[in-house]
Amino acid sequence: MSVHEHAEHTLAEHTHGEGCGHDMINHGDHVDYIHDGHLHHVDGDHYDEHIAEHTMEEHTHGEGCGHDAVKHGDHTDYVHDGHLHHADGDHYDEHAIVA
């Protein structure tokens, strides 16, 4: 699991929980909330932005893999099950959730 060093939103702005209007997903040993295309995890008085990772053992993205390629800044991501995957070493980072 990767974590950005900054929080996208504070608890004062919005409190995630049952009935808050955001989908919950299991992420390792905790729950994250999908908020504006980001995975939020409570960390003290703010939310960390988590990134789901998928291993390359599950699937290798590339030309002819069956997933749409999307130019994303200086690299290419692949649309996979509603997520943008980007190769990072031996796993894929989730760059965004495609709505």
C-alpha positions as CSV (number, residue, x, y, z in Angstrom):
1,M,0.0,0.0,0.0
2,S,1.3,3.5,-0.8
3,V,0.4,6.6,1.0
4,H,0.8,10.2,-0.2
5,E,2.5,12.5,2.3
6,H,-0.3,15.0,2.4
7,A,-4.0,14.9,3.2
8,E,-6.5,15.9,0.6
9,H,-9.3,16.7,3.1
10,T,-9.6,17.3,6.8
11,L,-12.0,15.7,9.2
12,A,-13.5,19.2,9.7
13,E,-14.5,19.3,6.1
14,H,-16.2,15.9,6.0
15,T,-16.4,12.9,8.3
16,H,-16.3,9.5,6.5
17,G,-18.4,6.7,8.0
18,E,-21.5,4.6,7.4
19,G,-24.1,6.7,5.6
20,C,-21.7,9.5,4.6
21,G,-22.5,9.0,0.9
22,H,-19.1,7.6,-0.1
23,D,-18.4,4.0,-1.0
24,M,-16.2,2.0,1.3
25,I,-13.6,-0.5,0.2
26,N,-11.5,-2.9,2.1
27,H,-7.8,-2.0,1.7
28,G,-5.4,-4.4,3.4
29,D,-6.2,-4.3,7.1
30,H,-8.5,-1.3,7.1
31,V,-11.3,0.5,5.2
32,D,-10.8,3.4,2.8
33,Y,-13.5,5.7,1.5
34,I,-13.7,6.7,-2.2
35,H,-14.0,10.5,-2.3
36,D,-13.6,12.5,-5.5
37,G,-11.7,9.7,-7.2
38,H,-9.3,9.3,-4.2
39,L,-9.0,6.6,-1.5
40,H,-9.2,8.3,1.9
41,H,-8.0,6.7,5.2
42,V,-8.4,8.5,8.5
43,D,-5.1,9.5,10.1
44,G,-5.5,11.5,13.3
45,D,-7.1,14.8,12.3
46,H,-6.9,14.4,8.5
47,Y,-7.2,11.8,5.7
48,D,-4.3,10.2,4.0
49,E,-4.7,9.5,0.3
50,H,-4.0,5.8,-0.2
51,I,-3.3,4.1,-3.5
52,A,-4.4,0.5,-4.2
53,E,-1.7,-1.7,-5.7
54,H,-2.1,-4.7,-7.9
55,T,0.6,-7.2,-8.7
56,M,1.9,-7.8,-12.1
57,E,1.5,-11.5,-11.4
58,E,-2.2,-11.0,-11.8
59,H,-2.0,-9.4,-15.2
60,T,0.6,-7.6,-17.4
61,H,-0.5,-4.5,-19.1
62,G,0.8,-3.6,-22.5
63,E,0.0,-3.5,-26.1
64,G,-2.7,-6.1,-26.9
65,C,-3.5,-6.8,-23.2
66,G,-7.2,-6.0,-23.8
67,H,-7.3,-2.9,-21.6
68,D,-7.6,0.7,-23.0
69,A,-4.3,2.7,-22.8
70,V,-4.7,6.3,-21.5
71,K,-2.0,9.0,-21.7
72,H,-1.5,10.3,-18.2
73,G,1.1,13.1,-18.0
74,D,4.4,11.7,-19.0
75,H,3.3,8.0,-18.9
76,T,0.6,5.6,-20.0
77,D,-2.0,4.1,-17.6
78,Y,-4.4,1.2,-18.4
79,V,-8.1,1.2,-17.6
80,H,-8.7,-2.0,-15.6
81,D,-12.0,-2.8,-13.8
82,G,-12.8,1.0,-13.4
83,H,-9.3,1.9,-12.3
84,L,-6.2,3.5,-14.0
85,H,-3.2,1.2,-13.4
86,H,0.4,2.4,-13.7
87,A,3.4,0.1,-13.6
88,D,5.6,0.8,-10.6
89,G,8.3,-1.9,-10.1
90,D,6.7,-5.2,-9.4
91,H,3.2,-3.8,-8.9
92,Y,0.6,-1.4,-10.3
93,D,-0.3,1.9,-8.6
94,E,-3.9,3.0,-8.9
95,H,-3.7,6.5,-10.4
96,A,-7.5,7.2,-10.4
97,I,-10.9,5.6,-10.2
98,V,-12.7,6.0,-13.5
99,A,-16.3,7.0,-12.9
